[in-house]
């Protein structure tokens, strides 16, 4: 049985005086895809930001590969093997796809050719777009690039915040295919997703979140309801 790569125990997160995440516990195993499903404002993004270290936890514990990372800064969490692709992409629109990818590759000090081939294995379309500036990419292409930049650091876990939101149906299908190839490489995924249909197609385990609390979790075939 695969061991836990990420474990949250009774995590609480505040934004100012607002108590957003309440006693939240969650587990992601090696190579597993876990979907965090809830409506907008349920606390999904806040929880993702706490895991990567952008927001502090008031109490509770976050473990990565058995190490307590609750108080580590974001850059140290990234070096341990946690990748992140935000919902607003945050690519450099004035740089080419190649230049966008080169930044994390050089930061990680990995072999450029090997890193790019690893990326193209999951996102083959990006090979055709290397010379195109980020500004001229479609929404789906920009999201692929955002995930590919996270993949360039060779993470064992990638956090994805609403990766399929706003994409055309054909782009959704291509993106889902690419995400499934990451699972074949034993990369674990934690996906914040408001669309249950997409979560059911991608996830091994689903956590429903409402008002910052877990309301149900389990495998897709045991989901007790079909909408959130």
HELIX and SHEET records of a PDB file:
HELIX    1   1 UNK A   44  UNK A   52  1                                   9    
HELIX    2   2 UNK A   74  UNK A   80  1                                   7    
HELIX    3   3 UNK A   97  UNK A  108  1                                  12    
HELIX    4   4 UNK A  112  UNK A  122  1                                  11    
HELIX    5   5 UNK A  125  UNK A  128  1                                   4    
HELIX    6   6 UNK A  134  UNK A  136  5                                   3    
HELIX    7   7 UNK A  139  UNK A  151  1                                  13    
HELIX    8   8 UNK A  169  UNK A  184  1                                  16    
HELIX    9   9 UNK A  196  UNK A  202  1                                   7    
HELIX   10  10 UNK A  220  UNK A  222  5                                   3    
SHEET    1   A 4 UNK A  18  UNK A  29  0                                        
SHEET    2   A 4 UNK A   4  UNK A  15 -1                                        
SHEET    3   A 4 UNK A  59  UNK A  64 -1                                        
SHEET    4   A 4 UNK A  67  UNK A  68 -1                                        
SHEET    1   B 6 UNK A  82  UNK A  85  0                                        
SHEET    2   B 6 UNK A 157  UNK A 161  1                                        
SHEET    3   B 6 UNK A 188  UNK A 193  1                                        
SHEET    4   B 6 UNK A  33  UNK A  37  1                                        
SHEET    5   B 6 UNK A 205  UNK A 210  1                                        
SHEET    6   B 6 UNK A 213  UNK A 218 -1                                        
END                                                                             
